[in-house]
Amino acid sequence: MTSILYSGGDIFDGTGELLKGHAVLVDDDTIKDVAPAEKFSDYQGERVDTSGGTLMPGIADCHVHLVYKGEADPRSSIEGVNPGEITLRVLENAQLSLKSGITAVRDCGGREYLEFPVRDACNSGRFFGPNIMASGKMICMTGGHGNRNGRIADGCDEVVKAVREQIHAGSDLIKIMATGGVMTPRVNPEDAHYSAEEMNAGVSEAKRFHKTSASHAQGAEGIMNAVKAGITSIEHGIFMDQECLDAMMERGTYLVPTLAAVQNILNNADNGIADYVVEKSRRVFEKHKESFKMFYKAGGKIAMGTDAGTPFNLHGENAMEMAYMVDCGMAPVDALKSATSVAHGLMELNDRGQIKPGFKADMLIVNGNPAEDILMAAAKKNHRMVVKNGRKVDFP
């Protein structure tokens, strides 16, 4: 058994508590003890000095697309590309994320299930990478958002069949497109796509097979359709209104805001992104921030997610989402919780995301105190060490 003691700095436990003068003892891949440092005064094994920094749980990103690299036109970037090459991209993007402190990701839409072998290899330990949950194909209506890569299904029976196909293929969760979106031409983010009946059919079928569900939902009507159906998480939530908010609070629905997605499009509007994408991003930008603020103020469950892989939204820069949330009024401590215990809770990784005995040793050591300056955790230049399953992450 390999034991390592981490001591000298502060500890953010993932639930909001900052421990001073404490140390963390790791045995193999598991946290064995968290206690005042003097308890370990006679410890003779390997030590890691965290002085001047903070040890915190590894970060979970609840919305990524591992098949894309953040190109100006992500879909075109994989057209005609050999499936083996796409699979290698998935692994590269997963490992880029891990190097940057992202120890778990939830892939919310891939390409012909090519992300599944990488998921299985990383989760089993065959390859070194983050824990990966993957939805498989996004389920969408004819002509709807995601139709170019998703599983097109119209009507309740066809939606149920599409859900069953994803489960048969090995999906960990079901992704259903409730509304239009920014990245698809000739659709509006405000418009509901699936009817309430279709959403209910899809979510109910996912629940029947014990799967969580996520819905791309930007317009208020589509958000309500998804929430009333019992969706686990709303992705984006841009045009959320008070009725949506009340329904989400009543049911405990998570919000995965993905502020980075629109922010990075607007930051790179002149770098080859399609005009219709830029126009829609400008249209939704302020409303996106407003809905986030409204949900946060109400005390809703916010799990960090980025939409990494969308234009200039790079794998490896995922943690900057915490800074975007803080810029929108979230307290740094709450941003850290959103990225650790809350995000792992959404992913049902119930033995990760906290620095507590019995939890897996997925950890990030950063400079300074991120509970005061979120950039200590958000900007990877401030990261000292990433630990995955008790092992230091050390890629070339």
C-alpha positions as CSV (number, residue, x, y, z in Angstrom):
1,M,0.0,0.0,0.0
2,T,1.3,3.5,-1.0
3,S,0.6,6.2,1.6
4,I,1.1,10.0,1.0
5,L,0.6,12.8,3.4
6,Y,-0.4,16.2,2.0
7,S,0.2,19.0,4.6
8,G,1.3,22.6,5.1
9,G,-1.5,24.5,3.4
10,D,-5.2,24.9,3.6
11,I,-7.9,22.4,2.6
12,F,-11.2,23.2,0.8
13,D,-13.4,20.2,1.5
14,G,-15.8,20.7,-1.4
15,T,-18.8,21.5,0.8
16,G,-17.8,25.0,1.7
17,E,-15.5,24.5,4.6
18,L,-11.9,25.8,4.6
19,L,-9.7,23.8,7.0
20,K,-6.6,25.4,8.3
21,G,-3.8,23.5,10.0
22,H,-5.0,20.1,8.7
23,A,-3.5,17.4,6.6
24,V,-4.8,14.7,4.2
25,L,-3.6,11.1,4.3
26,V,-4.1,9.1,1.2
27,D,-3.7,5.3,1.0
28,D,-3.5,4.1,-2.6
29,D,-6.5,5.7,-4.4
30,T,-8.5,6.6,-1.3
31,I,-8.5,9.4,1.3
32,K,-7.9,7.6,4.6
33,D,-7.9,10.6,7.0
34,V,-8.3,14.3,7.2
35,A,-7.2,15.7,10.6
36,P,-5.2,18.4,12.4
37,A,-1.6,18.2,11.1
38,E,-0.2,17.4,14.5
39,K,-1.9,14.0,14.5
40,F,0.6,13.0,11.8
41,S,3.8,14.2,13.6
42,D,5.2,10.7,13.6
43,Y,4.4,9.9,10.0
44,Q,7.4,8.5,8.2
45,G,6.1,8.0,4.7
46,E,6.0,10.2,1.6
47,R,4.9,13.8,2.0
48,V,3.7,16.5,-0.3
49,D,4.1,20.1,1.0
50,T,1.1,22.3,0.2
51,S,2.3,25.3,2.0
52,G,1.1,28.6,0.6
53,G,-1.7,26.8,-1.3
54,T,-5.0,25.0,-1.0
55,L,-5.8,21.3,-1.5
56,M,-9.3,20.9,-3.0
57,P,-11.3,18.2,-4.7
58,G,-10.8,17.6,-8.4
59,I,-13.2,19.6,-10.6
60,A,-16.1,18.0,-12.6
61,D,-17.3,19.5,-15.8
62,C,-20.9,18.4,-16.4
63,H,-21.2,19.4,-20.0
64,V,-18.5,18.7,-22.6
65,H,-18.2,17.4,-26.2
66,L,-15.0,15.4,-26.4
67,V,-15.2,14.8,-30.1
68,Y,-14.6,18.5,-30.8
69,K,-11.5,20.6,-30.1
70,G,-13.1,24.1,-30.0
71,E,-12.8,24.9,-33.7
72,A,-14.6,27.8,-35.2
73,D,-16.9,25.3,-36.9
74,P,-16.8,22.1,-34.7
75,R,-19.1,20.0,-36.8
76,S,-17.2,20.6,-40.1
77,S,-13.9,19.7,-38.3
78,I,-14.9,16.1,-38.0
79,E,-16.7,15.6,-41.3
80,G,-14.9,13.0,-43.4
81,V,-12.4,12.3,-40.6
82,N,-11.4,8.7,-40.0
83,P,-13.3,7.3,-37.0
84,G,-10.0,6.2,-35.4
85,E,-8.7,9.7,-35.6
86,I,-11.9,11.0,-33.9
87,T,-11.5,8.5,-31.1
88,L,-7.9,9.6,-30.6
89,R,-9.2,13.2,-30.4
90,V,-11.6,12.2,-27.6
91,L,-8.7,10.7,-25.6
92,E,-6.5,13.8,-26.2
93,N,-9.3,16.1,-25.0
94,A,-10.0,14.0,-22.0
95,Q,-6.4,14.0,-21.0
96,L,-6.1,17.7,-21.6
97,S,-8.9,18.2,-19.2
98,L,-7.4,15.9,-16.6
99,K,-4.0,17.8,-16.8
100,S,-6.0,21.0,-16.0
101,G,-7.6,19.7,-12.8
102,I,-10.8,18.3,-14.4
103,T,-11.0,14.8,-12.9
104,A,-14.5,14.0,-14.2
105,V,-16.5,15.0,-17.3
106,R,-20.0,14.4,-18.5
107,D,-20.1,14.2,-22.3
108,C,-23.4,15.5,-23.6
109,G,-23.3,14.5,-27.2
110,G,-20.7,12.7,-29.3
111,R,-20.3,11.1,-32.7
112,E,-21.4,7.6,-33.5
113,Y,-20.5,6.5,-30.0
114,L,-16.8,6.9,-30.7
115,E,-16.4,8.4,-27.2
116,F,-17.5,5.2,-25.5
117,P,-14.3,3.2,-25.9
118,V,-12.4,6.1,-24.4
119,R,-14.8,6.4,-21.6
120,D,-14.5,2.7,-20.8
121,A,-10.7,2.8,-21.0
122,C,-10.4,5.8,-18.7
123,N,-13.0,4.6,-16.2
124,S,-11.4,1.1,-16.0
125,G,-7.8,2.5,-15.6
126,R,-6.6,1.1,-18.9
127,F,-5.8,4.7,-19.9
128,F,-5.1,7.6,-17.5
129,G,-8.0,10.1,-17.8
130,P,-10.9,11.6,-16.0
131,N,-14.0,9.7,-15.0
132,I,-16.3,10.0,-18.0
133,M,-20.1,9.8,-18.3
134,A,-21.4,9.9,-21.9
135,S,-24.8,10.4,-23.3
136,G,-24.2,9.0,-26.8
137,K,-26.3,10.6,-29.5
138,M,-28.4,13.7,-28.7
139,I,-32.1,13.0,-29.3
140,C,-33.6,15.8,-31.4
141,M,-36.6,16.5,-33.7
142,T,-36.4,16.7,-37.5
143,G,-34.6,19.9,-38.4
144,G,-34.0,20.7,-34.7
145,H,-31.0,21.7,-32.8
146,G,-28.3,19.0,-33.0
147,N,-30.0,17.2,-36.0
148,R,-26.7,17.0,-38.0
149,N,-25.1,14.6,-35.5
150,G,-28.0,13.6,-33.3
151,R,-30.6,10.8,-33.3
152,I,-33.6,12.4,-35.1
153,A,-36.9,11.2,-33.5
154,D,-40.4,12.6,-34.0
155,G,-43.5,11.6,-32.0
156,C,-43.6,9.9,-28.6
157,D,-43.1,6.3,-29.9
158,E,-40.0,7.3,-31.9
159,V,-38.6,9.3,-28.9
160,V,-39.0,6.2,-26.7
161,K,-37.2,4.1,-29.3
162,A,-34.4,6.6,-29.5
163,V,-33.9,6.5,-25.8
164,R,-33.8,2.7,-25.9
165,E,-31.2,2.8,-28.6
166,Q,-28.9,5.0,-26.5
167,I,-29.3,2.7,-23.5
168,H,-28.6,-0.4,-25.7
169,A,-25.5,1.3,-27.0
170,G,-24.2,1.9,-23.5
171,S,-25.2,5.5,-22.7
172,D,-24.8,6.7,-19.1
173,L,-27.4,9.4,-19.4
174,I,-30.0,10.5,-21.9
175,K,-29.6,13.9,-23.7
176,I,-32.8,15.4,-25.2
177,M,-33.0,18.6,-27.1
178,A,-36.0,20.6,-25.8
179,T,-35.4,23.9,-27.8
180,G,-33.5,25.5,-30.6
181,G,-29.9,26.6,-30.0
182,V,-27.1,28.9,-31.1
183,M,-25.0,26.5,-33.1
184,T,-27.7,25.2,-35.6
185,P,-28.7,27.3,-38.5
186,R,-32.4,28.2,-39.1
187,V,-33.5,27.5,-35.5
188,N,-34.2,29.9,-32.7
189,P,-33.0,29.4,-29.1
190,E,-36.3,30.7,-27.8
191,D,-38.5,28.1,-29.5
192,A,-39.6,24.8,-28.0
193,H,-38.8,21.8,-30.2
194,Y,-40.2,18.8,-28.5
195,S,-43.8,18.9,-27.2
196,A,-44.5,18.3,-23.5
197,E,-45.8,14.8,-24.4
198,E,-42.6,13.9,-26.3
199,M,-40.4,15.2,-23.5
200,N,-42.4,13.2,-21.0
201,A,-42.1,10.1,-23.1
202,G,-38.3,10.4,-23.4
203,V,-37.6,11.3,-19.8
204,S,-39.9,8.6,-18.4
205,E,-38.2,5.9,-20.5
206,A,-34.8,7.1,-19.3
207,K,-36.1,6.8,-15.7
208,R,-37.5,3.4,-16.3
209,F,-34.0,2.2,-17.0
210,H,-32.5,4.1,-14.1
211,K,-30.7,6.7,-16.2
212,T,-30.4,10.4,-15.4
213,S,-31.2,12.9,-18.2
214,A,-30.1,16.3,-19.4
215,S,-31.9,18.7,-21.7
216,H,-30.5,21.3,-23.9
217,A,-33.2,23.9,-23.0
218,Q,-32.9,27.6,-23.7
219,G,-36.4,29.0,-24.3
220,A,-38.9,29.1,-21.4
221,E,-41.5,26.8,-22.9
222,G,-38.9,24.1,-23.6
223,I,-37.4,24.5,-20.1
224,M,-40.9,23.9,-18.6
225,N,-41.6,20.9,-20.8
226,A,-38.3,19.3,-19.7
227,V,-38.7,20.2,-16.0
228,K,-42.3,19.0,-15.8
229,A,-41.2,15.7,-17.5
230,G,-38.7,15.2,-14.6
231,I,-35.4,16.0,-16.3
232,T,-32.4,15.7,-14.1
233,S,-30.6,18.9,-15.4
234,I,-31.3,21.8,-17.6
235,E,-28.4,22.8,-19.8
236,H,-28.0,26.5,-20.5
237,G,-31.4,27.7,-19.2
238,I,-31.0,31.0,-21.0
239,F,-34.6,32.3,-21.2
240,M,-35.7,30.9,-17.8
241,D,-38.6,32.8,-16.3
242,Q,-40.1,32.8,-12.9
243,E,-42.4,29.9,-13.7
244,C,-39.4,27.9,-14.8
245,L,-37.5,28.9,-11.7
246,D,-40.3,27.9,-9.4
247,A,-40.7,24.5,-11.1
248,M,-37.0,23.7,-11.0
249,M,-36.8,24.7,-7.3
250,E,-39.8,22.5,-6.4
251,R,-38.4,19.5,-8.2
252,G,-34.7,20.0,-7.3
253,T,-33.7,20.3,-11.0
254,Y,-30.0,21.1,-11.6
255,L,-28.9,24.0,-13.8
256,V,-25.7,23.5,-15.8
257,P,-25.2,27.1,-17.1
258,T,-22.3,26.8,-19.5
259,L,-21.5,30.5,-19.5
260,A,-18.2,29.8,-21.2
261,A,-20.0,28.8,-24.4
262,V,-21.4,32.1,-25.4
263,Q,-18.6,34.1,-23.8
264,N,-15.9,32.3,-26.0
265,I,-18.0,32.8,-29.2
266,L,-18.3,36.5,-28.5
267,N,-14.6,36.8,-27.6
268,N,-13.7,35.3,-31.0
269,A,-16.5,36.7,-33.2
270,D,-14.0,37.7,-35.8
271,N,-12.1,34.4,-35.9
272,G,-14.1,32.5,-38.5
273,I,-17.3,31.6,-36.6
274,A,-20.4,31.6,-38.7
275,D,-22.4,34.9,-38.7
276,Y,-25.6,33.3,-37.6
277,V,-23.8,31.8,-34.5
278,V,-22.4,35.2,-33.6
279,E,-25.7,37.0,-34.1
280,K,-27.6,34.5,-31.9
281,S,-24.8,34.6,-29.2
282,R,-25.1,38.4,-29.0
283,R,-28.9,38.1,-28.7
284,V,-28.8,35.7,-25.8
285,F,-25.6,36.9,-23.9
286,E,-27.2,39.3,-21.4
287,K,-30.3,37.1,-20.8
288,H,-28.0,34.1,-20.1
289,K,-26.3,36.0,-17.3
290,E,-29.6,37.2,-16.0
291,S,-31.1,33.7,-15.8
292,F,-28.0,32.5,-14.0
293,K,-28.2,35.3,-11.5
294,M,-31.9,34.6,-10.9
295,F,-31.4,30.9,-10.3
296,Y,-28.4,31.5,-8.0
297,K,-30.2,34.1,-6.0
298,A,-33.0,31.6,-5.4
299,G,-30.6,29.0,-4.1
300,G,-30.9,26.6,-7.0
301,K,-28.5,23.7,-7.5
302,I,-25.9,24.8,-10.0
303,A,-23.4,22.3,-11.4
304,M,-20.4,23.6,-13.3
305,G,-20.4,22.8,-17.0
306,T,-18.7,24.5,-19.9
307,D,-19.9,23.1,-23.3
308,A,-16.2,22.6,-24.0
309,G,-15.6,21.7,-27.6
310,T,-17.8,24.5,-28.9
311,P,-16.1,27.4,-30.7
312,F,-12.9,28.5,-28.9
313,N,-14.2,26.8,-25.8
314,L,-11.1,24.7,-25.2
315,H,-10.7,21.4,-23.3
316,G,-8.1,22.3,-20.7
317,E,-9.5,25.7,-20.0
318,N,-12.7,24.3,-18.4
319,A,-12.0,25.6,-14.9
320,M,-12.4,29.2,-16.1
321,E,-16.2,28.6,-15.9
322,M,-15.8,29.2,-12.2
323,A,-14.5,32.7,-12.9
324,Y,-17.4,33.5,-15.3
325,M,-19.8,32.4,-12.6
326,V,-18.1,34.6,-10.0
327,D,-18.2,37.5,-12.5
328,C,-22.0,37.0,-12.6
329,G,-22.3,37.4,-8.8
330,M,-21.6,33.9,-7.4
331,A,-19.5,33.8,-4.3
332,P,-16.2,32.1,-4.9
333,V,-17.0,29.5,-2.3
334,D,-20.2,28.6,-4.1
335,A,-18.4,28.5,-7.4
336,L,-15.9,26.0,-5.9
337,K,-18.8,23.9,-4.5
338,S,-20.6,24.0,-7.9
339,A,-17.4,22.6,-9.5
340,T,-16.8,19.9,-6.9
341,S,-19.4,18.4,-4.6
342,V,-22.5,19.7,-6.5
343,A,-21.1,18.7,-10.0
344,H,-20.1,15.2,-8.7
345,G,-23.5,14.9,-7.2
346,L,-25.2,15.5,-10.5
347,M,-23.0,12.9,-12.1
348,E,-23.8,10.5,-9.2
349,L,-20.1,10.1,-8.5
350,N,-20.9,9.9,-4.8
351,D,-17.4,8.8,-3.7
352,R,-15.7,11.8,-5.3
353,G,-15.9,15.6,-5.1
354,Q,-15.1,16.0,-1.4
355,I,-12.0,15.8,0.7
356,K,-13.3,13.3,3.3
357,P,-12.2,9.9,4.6
358,G,-13.5,7.2,2.3
359,F,-13.7,9.4,-0.8
360,K,-11.4,8.7,-3.8
361,A,-8.3,10.8,-3.9
362,D,-9.2,13.0,-6.9
363,M,-7.5,16.3,-5.8
364,L,-6.2,19.6,-7.1
365,I,-3.5,21.6,-5.3
366,V,-3.6,25.3,-6.2
367,N,-1.7,28.5,-5.2
368,G,-3.3,30.8,-2.6
369,N,-6.8,30.7,-1.4
370,P,-9.4,30.1,-4.2
371,A,-12.3,30.9,-1.7
372,E,-11.0,34.4,-1.8
373,D,-9.6,34.6,-5.3
374,I,-11.4,32.2,-7.7
375,L,-8.6,32.6,-10.3
376,M,-6.4,30.5,-8.0
377,A,-8.6,27.5,-9.0
378,A,-9.9,28.8,-12.4
379,A,-6.7,29.7,-14.1
380,K,-4.5,26.6,-14.7
381,K,-1.3,28.7,-14.3
382,N,-2.1,28.6,-10.6
383,H,-2.4,24.8,-10.4
384,R,0.5,23.1,-8.7
385,M,-0.6,19.4,-8.9
386,V,-3.4,17.3,-10.1
387,V,-4.0,13.9,-8.4
388,K,-6.3,11.2,-9.9
389,N,-7.1,8.1,-7.9
390,G,-4.2,8.9,-5.6
391,R,-1.8,9.2,-8.5
392,K,0.0,12.4,-9.6
393,V,-1.0,13.5,-13.1
394,D,2.2,13.8,-15.1
395,F,1.6,13.9,-18.8
396,P,4.4,15.3,-21.2
